[in-house]
Amino acid sequence: MDFNERPFILFWEVTRACALACRHCRAVAQPQAHPQQLSHEEALRLADEIAELRPPMVVLTGGDPMMRPDVTELIERLAGAGLRVALSPAATPRLLRCDFRALRAAGVVSMSLSLDGATQQTHDAFRGVPHTFERTLEAARRAREAGIELQINTTVARSTLPEFEAFAELMRELRPDVWSVFVLVPTGRASAAELPTAAELEQLWERLIRLRADVPFAVKTTEGHHYRRALMQAAAAGQTAPLRHVIATRDGKGVLFISHTGEIQPSGFLPLTAGNVRTDRLAEVYRTHPLFMRLRDDDALGGKCGCCEYRRVCGGSRSRAYGLLGDMMGAEPLCAYIPAAWRAKANS
């Protein structure tokens, strides 16, 4: 797939309204919708533009997308155009009042739910509202019963790393289709003080690689692109089966984000705006705007990422480089790997 022509995955933040108060929230979600969020008519027009761009997956996120009254109509509009629609709702009483089979009938093929603590105590503390753990488990059960694919998202922060084995056991019980491990990015409410170290992430990659070989579900990372490098190293060393295919996406390269007010951005974690759907054509911005074109240029990466032999399949988190270094093309701050070319350069 040519990421210069269309994204692999498009995230549409349909609202920032949310009843939760998650301490790491990228969106800094609020109880009420922003007065400038896209109107119903604007949202329908955007759905048609997205259909023209034809990304393989569209994720409706927030905030909490269930807080938007017309979310079902937006799902139907996108699915009716032949797109795969995923929903990323908050685990609230509102969600549990929904008919999950009706969501599936409307066109939701996948649902992502967050578990950021392996127990009720740790998850509810992370999410800022009591009972979200039990509601998440109930929502997961209902999604599976309705025939909706299930993805569990887990945030990796210094506070959650010690729970890895408990998380792994919980995933074995839940048996999602995908477990997505999200490496924290310092944006929104997330603090740089909560970031794991590069060495801790290398240990996490090793544990995920071992787990991946022993479970019936897929294990992936979000904003942890150097996990792909670790996978490739393990396969080359004969420690795992050869990789069939690596989808080499990163912020702006196969990934596109649209905010609740229509801003067109490389991802929800990289708050740089290239246009607005109210005034610009979505496909044109993604394909031709200098911001996106630079992010897709593997040879424009800085520091050790720029000479890394894995840069075309990894490339590091552009969001974390921007958040910590102020340079979206800077080296991934949480990668311990030293490319041979970088070592040679340092010794020359």
Buried (B, 14 or more C-beta within 10 A) or exposed (E): EEBEEBBBBBBBBBBBBBBBEBBBBBBEBBEEBBEEBBEEEBBBBBBEEBBEBBBBBBBBBBBBBBBBEBBBBBBBBBBEBEBBBBBBBBBBEBBEEBEBEEBBBBBBBBBBBBBBBBBBEBBBBBBBBEBBBBBBBBBBEBBBEBEBBBBBBBBBBEBBBEBBEBBBEBBBEBBBBBBBBBBBBBBBBBEEEBBBEBEBBBBBBEEBBBBBEEBEBEBBBBBBBBBBBBBBBBBEEEEBEEEEEBEBBBBBBBBBBBBBBBBBBBBBBBBBBBBBBBEBBBBEBBBEBEBBBBBBEBEEBBBBBBBBEBBEBBBBBBBBBBBBBEEBBBBBBBBBBEBEEBEEEEEE
